[in-house]
Every structure is written in C-alpha cells, then in structure tokens.
Amino acid sequence: MEAAIKFCPNCKSNRVAFDRVKKYSCATCGWVFFQNTAAAVAGILEFDGKILAVERNREPGCGLLDFPGGFVDPDESAEEALIREIKEELGVEIEDIRYLCSAPNDYRYKEIDYTTCDIFFTAKLPTNVFIVEHSEIAGYKWLRPEELDPAGFAFKSMRRAIQSYKNKIIGV
C-alpha cells in the first residue's frame, strides 16, 4: 500500500510517517490515523439456475465481470448493505439471503489504495427483469454455475468467492 497522506491534517507538518500497512503518524504533533480495512458486500444472485454477472462500468476493473454490491455504510449491517446496493444497482428486492464467505481484497480508487474485507452472500432474484444503474454497470450476463470463470472477474476476492460457491453448490 502506498502512502496517501503527505501532510498532517492536524498541524500541517510534512513529517508524516506511514508504516506501509495502515498507520499514519505525525512526528511533530503526535497525530495518529489508522486506515483500517473497509467492509464491502457482493451478491451471487440466482434466477432459474443461473447467476447474474455484471460488467463494471468504472475503475477499478472497468470492463471486467463483477457481482452486484458495494461498500457497507456506517450503522449498516452487511445484509442491509447488500439489500440497499442491489436495490440501487438493479431496482429489485432480493430473497433468501445466505452468507457464503469473506475474502480480503485490494481496491485502488482515485489514486488511493484501500484494503477491503469483501463479504459474499448468495440470494435469489424474484425476476430476471430489472433496471440497470448504467453509471456502475455497463452490461450483464447470465451464467450457469459451471460457467463462472474466476479469471474474468475484476477482483481477487471474487475469484475466491467463486471457488467457495462452486465447492458449496456444485462440489467442484
């Protein structure tokens, strides 16, 4: 991870040190900041025996496949975040939400490196008709579970989740 803070927000000193993991500290005034891992969620959404994969419409990973989801907001559970994100991105309510796994990830956004803990769920879509939020999703495709190819997905956490899903669902 690269240091993103160059000057102390408390005293404006340029004597800010970064431990290369998560801790920033100022040698002048003693200010300390921990850039802790952010929580994110994604849904492996099922309808009629197929999985919805979406194409990312923004960096990181623009053009690669993804599962719908996003970051967990303050005062929100992982399940609540997933429900909100799916509603925002697809305009539908999901059903039968079940925890699948979690996996660490790296996420570079606007020249800042973040570490995330991505939490994956499976859920049922009540319909295959939805309204795609095009600012985030360029397109989508339906895949049978055995067609899920980890190499086509944007993030290392998703590649691990696909393997967990296949192990759990189809025993691969």
N, C-alpha and C positions, 0 to 999 in steps of 0.2 A: 504494500500500500504506500502511496506517495503522500508526502505532507501537503495538506491543502491550506493550512493556516500559516501565514508568513509573519503576521504582526499580532501582538497581544491585543485582544479586544478590550482589555481592562485598562492597560497603561500605555498602549501603542508602541511598546518596545519591539525591536526586531530580534530579541533574544528568546524566541520561542523554539523549544526543542520538541521533537517528535520521536517517540520510541519505536517507530516503524510497525507498530501493531495497532494501538488505539489511543494512546495517551499523549496529549499535548501539555506542555508546562512552560511557564514564563520564568526565566531566571531572575528577572528584575523585580516582579511583584508577587510571585508565588502562585499566580492564577493556574488552575488545572482544568482541563476539559477531557472527558473520555468520549471518543467517538465509538459508541457501542454498536453492536450488531442490531440491524433493523429487522423487524418481522414482516414477512410478505406471505401471501397465500396464493394458491392456484388450484383450480378445479379440473379434474379429469372428468369431463361431463359426458354422460352416456345417454344415447337415444337409439332405440331399436337395434341394439347390439353393436353400435358404432360409437366412436369417440370423436368429439369436436376438437379439432386443432385449428388455431387461428394463426394468420400470418402477421407478424409485427409490422407496424407502420411507423415506428420511430426507433431511434437508437436507445439503448444498445440492442444489437441483434436485428436491426431493421431487415425485413425480407425473410427472416427465418421463422420457423414454427414456434408456437408458444401454447400454453394452456391459459385460458382466461383467468384473470386475478389481478392482484396489485398489493400495495402496501397496507399494513394494518394501521389505522388511525389511533390517536390517543383515546383511551377509555372505550376501546372496542375489542371484543374477543376475535379470535381467528375466524370462527364461524360467522360472526356478524360481518366481518370484513369481506369474506367470500361472498356472502349473500348480497352485500352492497355493491361489490365490484362487478358481479355477474349482472345485476340489475342495470348498472351504469353502462357496461360494455355491450350487453345483448338485449336489454329490456325485458328480461324474463326472470321469473322466480324459479329457484331450483328446489329439488326434493331429495329426501333420503341422503342427507349429507353424512359421509363417513370419513373419519381420519384414515389416511393411508401411510404417510411417513413425513419426515422432515429431512432437509439436507442443507448444508452450507452453500453459499454462493457468493460470487463477486459481481458487483454491479457498478459500472462506471457511468456517471451521469453528470453532464456539463463539467467535465474535467476533474471531477471528484470521485475517488474510489470509495465505495461503500461495501461493507460486508453485510450479508443478509442471512437470516435463517428462514428458508422457504418452507412453508408448511403446506402439504398437499392433501387434498381431500378428493374422494370420488363423490359424485352426485348425479342425480337423474334430471334430465331436461324433460319437461312435460310436453314439449313440442319441438319440431325442427324448424319452426318459423320464428325468427327474431329480428330485431333491429340492431344492426352492427354500428358501433361507435367508430366511424372511419378515422377519427384523429388518432386512434390507438390501433385499430385493426384494418389491415389492407384487404384481407380476404379470409376465407376459411375453407376447410375441407373435412370430410367425414372419413375416418379411418377405422378399419376393423382392428381389434387389439393386436393381432399378429402383424399388422402393417405399421405399427408405431416404431419408427426408426430413430433411435436416440441421436444419431449424427445430424439429423435435420432440425433439431431443436436448439434454440438460442442459448440456453444456459446449462452449465454442468449439473446444477441441482435437478433440472428436468430430466436429464439423462439418467440420473439415479432413480428418480421417481418412476420413470417408465419401466426400469428394471424391476422395481418393487411391485408395480402394478401387474406386470406380466407374471412375476413369481406368484402373486396372490390370486390373480384372476384366471390365468391360463396355464400356470405351472411351468413356465418356460425358464 
